[in-house]
Amino acid sequence: MIHENLLETLGMTPVVRLRKLLPHPQDRIYVKLEGANPSGSIKDRAALYMLEQAEQAGLLRPGATLVESTSGNLGKSLALIGAIKGYRVILVVDPKTPRSVLAYATSLGAELDTVITPDANGSYQTTRLHRVHRLVQEIPGAYTLDQYDNPHNPEAYRLHTAQEIVKDFDRLSALVATVSTGGHLSGLGSALKEHFPALHVQAVDAVGSAAFGYPFTPYRMRGIGLSWRPGNLHPGPIDSLHRVTDTEALSACRVLAAEEGLLLGESGGAAVFSALGYAAANPGEPILAIAPDTGANYLYETYDDQWLRDHGISPDTLCHNGEDLLRHVHHPLHPPAPVDAGPVPASGTSQITTGGQA
């Protein structure tokens, strides 16, 4: 198939069924691989849709400057879109941004503006946002998509990704999706419940994230969680919340790669870990987990033993095979709970430094 540009290849991402890593032989656990999008993540969908809506509203002129806070996937998406559409792109990043992300973005012509001072909670997310607002004020014609509060973010997933899922499934028991901006979780949850009224939507967040009102504490995962509650996180369609630890998500990443051939990012590992737990309690039900990006973004981090040691995570604490992981799935450190129960004091601590890649 011939396309006019790379952006036309966006969407229609594959769904694969797990074959080995199953709590019960009859389980039907599926993973939607959003890493198959052009820049390697789910963020391509929201970035392009938000930008097109701004263009149609006359908020973006040819050659304008896009300024956005990111430590990962959205930055890659905007760098690609900017290169194709002719926008100047300035990405406000922080010291935790993976080097693969920086190299990808700069290779496509994006400029980097790095904040080096975290906020009082140890998070760089709020300081990045303050820097974005300042740059937008200082640069003539600059514009920010504001992925955390822009209503076109969840709308992108309602209009497009949900329709792909509906075409693939006659019945779906559960959707398992992670929290970052809240965009794909809220958009998919609301749209899919219209087609599958009995659908259970399980949100997955990092232990340490404050997106659901828990106290913020530093964690290692990227692509999941925030130090505040984003405007695009709509609790209406969400039935339960599973807070996943760094070791649980990283263990799932490692085992999925070795036993299923699926190389996922950390948030994808968290989603699949949570989906395995749902399957353990609901044998044989069709379950879909959303994997937001590819593990190729993290080959020299998540999948590198020395990097883990350097950042305070001993590889020996991770599950090393499917049998070990499935045993842990039955007894997660933080079992899923109804979202309407409200936040409770966190038990235990998560690992080391600040996470949250968006």
Secondary structure as GFF3:
##gff-version 3
##sequence-region A 1 358
A	DSSP	three_ten_helix	6	9	.	.	.	ID=ss1
A	DSSP	beta_strand	15	17	.	.	.	ID=ss2
A	DSSP	beta_strand	28	33	.	.	.	ID=ss3
A	DSSP	three_ten_helix	34	36	.	.	.	ID=ss4
A	DSSP	alpha_helix	43	56	.	.	.	ID=ss5
A	DSSP	beta_strand	65	69	.	.	.	ID=ss6
A	DSSP	alpha_helix	73	85	.	.	.	ID=ss7
A	DSSP	beta_strand	88	93	.	.	.	ID=ss8
A	DSSP	alpha_helix	99	107	.	.	.	ID=ss9
A	DSSP	beta_strand	111	114	.	.	.	ID=ss10
A	DSSP	alpha_helix	125	138	.	.	.	ID=ss11
A	DSSP	beta_strand	142	143	.	.	.	ID=ss12
A	DSSP	alpha_helix	152	156	.	.	.	ID=ss13
A	DSSP	pi_helix	157	161	.	.	.	ID=ss14
A	DSSP	alpha_helix	162	168	.	.	.	ID=ss15
A	DSSP	beta_strand	174	178	.	.	.	ID=ss16
A	DSSP	alpha_helix	183	195	.	.	.	ID=ss17
A	DSSP	beta_strand	200	206	.	.	.	ID=ss18
A	DSSP	beta_strand	240	244	.	.	.	ID=ss19
A	DSSP	alpha_helix	246	260	.	.	.	ID=ss20
A	DSSP	alpha_helix	266	281	.	.	.	ID=ss21
A	DSSP	beta_strand	286	291	.	.	.	ID=ss22
A	DSSP	three_ten_helix	295	298	.	.	.	ID=ss23
A	DSSP	alpha_helix	305	310	.	.	.	ID=ss24
A	DSSP	three_ten_helix	315	317	.	.	.	ID=ss25
A	DSSP	alpha_helix	322	329	.	.	.	ID=ss26
A	DSSP	beta_strand	337	338	.	.	.	ID=ss27
A	DSSP	three_ten_helix	339	341	.	.	.	ID=ss28
###
